[in-house]
Amino acid sequence: MEKKLEFTDRAKNQIRKITQSKTKKYFRIAVQGGGCSGFKYNFSFDDKVEKDDILFEQTIIDKTSLDIIAGSVVDFKKEMIGESFTISNPKASASCGCGLSFSV
């Protein structure tokens, strides 16, 4: 079964805008242990694709992280308190108020 992530148009546009203006050409999404709920999302930039990475246009994610967030929707939101990428993960059984930490 193919593992998928869905990106909203807002997220795609923002990733394109950021990667064109940075010296790093990829937007990286990773899931790391930690945070208030067990796992946390980490967003960063990279200039190379590693052997265990999966490429989604200008976004890269390692296979282990993709296993945890496959089926999720990546969005970019602009709110009064700031701008941020968000992930709606159907596998998350709980998340904290910041939206970056979750458990499965």
Legacy VTK file of the C-alpha trace (Angstrom):
# vtk DataFile Version 3.0
C-alpha trace
ASCII
DATASET POLYDATA
POINTS 104 float
0.000 0.000 0.000
1.335 3.398 -0.973
1.802 5.811 1.901
0.355 9.206 1.178
0.317 12.696 2.552
-2.067 15.332 1.329
-0.935 18.938 1.020
-3.436 21.794 0.847
-2.870 24.438 -1.803
-1.897 26.884 0.980
0.808 24.480 2.194
2.119 23.806 -1.330
2.286 27.524 -2.100
4.089 28.342 1.141
6.591 25.480 0.713
7.295 26.634 -2.856
7.717 30.232 -1.684
10.063 29.287 1.173
12.223 26.845 -0.775
12.675 29.359 -3.613
13.869 32.033 -1.178
16.169 29.793 0.895
19.535 28.285 0.092
18.058 24.925 1.143
15.895 23.479 -1.580
13.720 21.088 0.435
11.200 21.460 3.242
11.614 18.559 5.696
8.898 17.097 7.911
9.973 14.717 10.659
8.339 13.068 13.648
10.481 12.952 16.782
9.996 11.519 20.241
9.175 14.140 22.850
6.722 16.926 23.389
3.891 16.821 25.918
2.066 13.942 24.201
4.860 11.556 23.160
5.689 12.632 19.601
6.243 16.010 18.021
6.368 17.353 14.492
9.580 18.988 13.370
9.705 21.289 10.350
13.094 22.271 8.887
14.973 22.834 5.632
17.484 20.591 3.914
19.530 20.593 0.752
19.795 16.844 0.233
17.571 13.789 0.104
18.769 10.870 2.243
18.391 7.209 1.180
15.393 6.580 3.493
13.576 9.792 2.481
10.396 9.990 0.453
10.006 13.027 -1.805
6.689 14.890 -2.184
7.531 17.679 -4.670
9.719 20.042 -2.566
8.995 18.247 0.732
10.979 15.327 2.123
10.058 12.983 4.945
11.880 9.926 6.239
10.148 6.540 5.998
9.782 6.117 9.774
8.076 9.501 10.145
5.864 8.777 7.150
4.701 5.526 8.785
3.422 7.596 11.715
1.723 10.364 9.726
0.607 8.580 6.523
-2.911 9.699 5.631
-2.416 13.137 7.193
-3.166 16.529 5.695
-0.446 19.194 5.796
-1.774 22.758 5.849
-0.417 26.270 6.327
-2.459 28.606 8.479
-2.252 32.353 8.924
-3.858 33.495 12.162
-3.701 36.580 14.336
-1.124 34.893 16.578
1.126 33.976 13.645
1.668 31.653 10.725
2.436 27.950 10.951
2.303 24.601 9.243
-0.183 22.165 10.745
-0.716 18.442 10.327
-4.123 16.821 10.721
-3.146 13.267 11.602
-6.000 10.721 11.669
-3.763 8.332 13.650
-3.278 10.805 16.515
-5.265 9.647 19.532
-4.448 12.811 21.493
-2.666 16.083 20.976
-1.668 19.039 23.114
-2.769 22.642 22.814
0.224 23.703 20.712
-0.783 21.312 17.910
2.794 20.116 17.420
2.743 17.290 19.955
0.625 14.147 19.691
0.287 10.491 20.646
-0.795 7.492 18.567
LINES 1 105
104 0 1 2 3 4 5 6 7 8 9 10 11 12 13 14 15 16 17 18 19 20 21 22 23 24 25 26 27 28 29 30 31 32 33 34 35 36 37 38 39 40 41 42 43 44 45 46 47 48 49 50 51 52 53 54 55 56 57 58 59 60 61 62 63 64 65 66 67 68 69 70 71 72 73 74 75 76 77 78 79 80 81 82 83 84 85 86 87 88 89 90 91 92 93 94 95 96 97 98 99 100 101 102 103
